[in-house]
Amino acid sequence: MTGASEPAPTNDQRVAQLVKDHAGALLDYFVRRVPDREDAADLLGETLVVVWRKARSVPSEAVEARMWMFGIARRVLSQGRRSHARRHALANKLARHLAELPRTEEQDHAADVRAAITQLQVIDQEIIRLVYWDGFTLVEAARHLGMNAATVRSRHARARSLLQTLLHTERV
């Protein structure tokens, strides 16, 4: 049979082809506009999510479809910049506020404890944090870590003893 035409591509097929054809150009678009390549990759990912979500709105003409994708990218970039600016302003405000607060002896001691904990083996650090900071029992911590409860008990006892020694040495 001659003259039979192929069925028109579905929206998903059209979007898949657009992504294949233009994802590299969209990534370049972001790389030229943000200082960090990882941020550019994240922005591309967000853009492609929107493109897929709006697959039914893809213009049928190829040039218009490309422009449509870049329009989405522009909006994602703009939203990303506003969000970054808000987070940065909030972080700066919080840092200024915290800097104005007087340090207490309790805060200094907490800093000493955190520093001492970092001198333990990694698994012992986690046991101490789970028990004292997160409120788990030794049995619960053992289950969480996938370890034998007796092992966690002995590691906990050794870690506590070492912490006491470290903290006593720092205060003397």
N, C-alpha and C positions, 0 to 999 in steps of 0.2 A: 504494500500500500504506500503510495507516494504522497508527499504533501502533508503527512500527519505531523502535527506539532507535539512537542513535549509539553507535559503539564506545567503550568506556572509554578515557580518555586514557592514554598510556604514561607510565612514570615520568619519562622525559625531558620530556615535554610538561607534566606536573604540576610538575616542578622549574622549568622555564622560566616557567610562569605564577606560581609562588611568588616567583621572583626578580623578575619584573616587578612583582608586587604589593607586595613587601616590601623590596626593596633600598634604597629611599629611607629607610624607617623604620630599617633596620639601620645605614645610614650615620649617621643622626641619633643612634642609640644610641651609636655610637663617638665622634661629635663631642662629645657631652655628657660623655664619659669620658676623653678624651685631649686634651692641650693643643694638638696640632698637627693641622690638617685633613689633611695628607698622611699622617700616621700613621693617621688614621681611615680614609682611603681604602685604605691598604695592608691594614689589618685587615679591611675589608669584602672586599677581594679574596681574602684568605686564607680568610675565612668561606665565600665563594661556592665556592671550590675544594673545601672540605670538603663543602658541601651537594651539589655535583654528584657528588663521589666517593661519597657515601652516598645516592644517589638512590633506591636500592631500599629504604631505611629510612624514607622519608617517610611519616608517618602519613596515613591516608586522609581524616580529618576536617580541614577547613580551619583551625579554631582550633588544633587539636593540631599541625598542620603548621607554623603560624606560631610557636607556642611552641617547637617542635623547632628551627626556624631560630635563634631567639633564644638557645636553649640552646647551640647551636654557637657563636654569636657570643660568648657569655659565656666559654666555654672558650678560644676563640681570644684574647680580651682578656686573660684570666688568664695564659695561656702567654706572650703578648707582654710583659706586665708583668714576669713572672719572668725572661724572657730579657733584657729591657732592664736590669733590676736587676743581673743577673749581669755583663752587658757593662760597665755603669757601674762596678761594684765592681772588676772586673778592670782597667779603664782607670785608675781612681784608684790602685789598688795599683801598677800599672806606672809611673804618673807620679811617685808618691812614691819608688819605687825609683830611677828615673832622676834625680830631683832630688838624691838622696843621693850619686850618683856624682860624683867630681871631674871637672871638665872638663879635657880635655887640649889641648895645643897643636894636635894633629892634628884634634880635633873643631872647634876654632875655625877652623882652616884650611878644613875641609870646609864649614863654614857660610859662610865667605868665598867659596868656589868656587860653592856653590849660589846665593848672592846675585849673584855676577858673571854666572852663566849666565842669570839672569832678565833681564839687561840686553841680551841678544842678541835678534835677531828670533826669532819663535816656531819657524820651521822650522830655524834654526841651533841653537836650544836642543835640539830633538829629535835632530838629527844628533849633537851632542855627547853627549847622554844615551845614544843607541843605541850609539855607539862605545865610550865610556869606562865607562858604567855597566852596559850590557847585553851588552857583549862582541861586538858585531857588527863585521864588517869594513866598510870604506867601500862596497864593492860590495854587501854584504848590506843595509846601511842604505839604499842607493839603491833596491834592489829592494823593500824593505819600504815605503819612502815613495813608490814609483812614480815615481822621478825618474831622470834620466840620471846614470850613475856619475861622469862628468866634472864635472857640475854639483855633485854632492855633494862631490867632492874639493875643488873650488875654494871652496865655501861652508865646508867643514870647515877649510881652511887659513886663510881670513879669520877665522872664528870663534875658532880657536885663538890667532891673533895678537891679536885684540881681548881675549880672556880674559887672555892674558899681560900685556897693557898694563893692564887693569883690576886684576888681582891685584897687579902691581908697584906701581901707584899707591896701592892700599890699604895696602900694607906699608911704604911710605916715610914 
